[in-house]
Amino acid sequence: MLTQCPEQLLYTKSHEWLELNGDIATIGITPHAQEQLGDVVFVELPEVGSSCTAGAAIGVIESVKTASDFYSPVTGEIVDSNAQLESVPELINQDPCQQGWICKIQIKDHKELEQLISAEQYAEQIDEG
């Protein structure tokens, strides 16, 4: 399972990933999460300019099986969202850790990153099921 979790990313226990670039965090859902959802058919993106709180729902991903909230791993402001997902939501299935990114957040408090887990810890969590 570790091969599905790029090591440079940080992860949440609720199956989001975070890639840090200075004060900007790119957010998406993990390969494991998209496998559980099945074929993604719609993504409700967070609004650019809106505030978000670590652990709070910031959008919804709908699949042929279910609808599921996704959560912000950090507190901050939404500075970008992946508008391409509005017309091609299946990018989340095809490439969840690159083209299927969901939004970018300007981080308010870098200390919150300490609550996230490494790829290895995330893989262990999945394996424990």
N, C-alpha and C positions, 0 to 999 in steps of 0.2 A: 504493500500500500504506500510505502514511503516514496516510491517513484512518482506517484500522483500528486505529491505535496512538495512543490518547489521549496528548497531549503531556505532561500533568501526571504521568503514570506513569513509573516506572523499570522497566527490563527486564533479564532475564538472557539469556545466549546460549542457554540451554536452554529458552527460550520461556515463562518465567513473568513476570508483572508484579507490581509492588509499588506500593502507594499509601501514602504516609507521612502519619500524623496524630499528631504528637508522638512518643512512643516506641512507638506501635502501628503495625505495618505490616500492611495488608490484602494478601493474596496470592491470585493466580489464575493461570490459563493464558491465553495470548494468543489473539486471534482466529485467527491463523495456526496455532497448535498445535491448536485445536479443529477447524479445517478438515482438518488432516492426520489427526486421529483418526477423523473421521466421527461418526456418531451415538453420543453417550455414553449408556451404559446403566447404569453403576454407578460410584460414587466411594467409595473407601476414604479416609475423612477422618482426619487426625491427631488423636490424643487430646488433649483439653484438659488442660493441666497438664504435658504432656510437654515435654522439652527438644528443641531442634533445632539443628543445626549448618549453617552456610552451605554449600551445595553437596550436602548429604545428602538422600536421598530421604525424604519425609515422608508419602507416600501414593501411591495408585494410581488412575488413571482408566482404566476399561474402556469400550471402544466395541465396535460390531459388528465392527470390523476387528482390533482389537488391545488389549492392556493396556499402559499406559505409566506409569512412575513420574513423579511430579512432585517438584520439589526446593525446598528452602528457600533463598531468596536471602540470608538473614541468620541469624545465630546468636541464639537467645533461647528464649522459652517460648511455647508455644501457649496463647493466652488465650481463643480462641473458634474455633468451626468452623461452617460453614454447614450446619446440620442439615437445611435444606430440600432439599439435594442428595441426601439419603438416599431421599426419596420422589419427587423431581423432578430426576434427574441431567441431564436435557436442558436445564436452565437454562444449563449451560456452553455448549451449542451456541447457544442463543437469545440470551444476553447475557453473554458471557464476562468482560466488564470491569465489570459492575455486579452484577446479581442472581446471576451465576454465580461469585462470589468463593468461595474454598475455605476459607481460615482467616485468623486474625489472630495475629500474633506480637508479643510485647513484645521489642523489640530490645535486645540486650545491648551491642553496640558499633556506634555510628553510623558509624564509619570504614569498616565493610564496605560501606556504601552507595556508596562511591567505586568499587567494583568493578562496579557496575551500569551499564547504558548508557541513553542517552536514546532517545526514540521515533524520532528521526531515524536514530541509529546502528542501532537495531533494524531499521528499515525497510530500511536499506542492507544489513544482514546477510541479510535474507530475499531481497532482490532479487539478491544475489550467489549465493544458493542453496546 
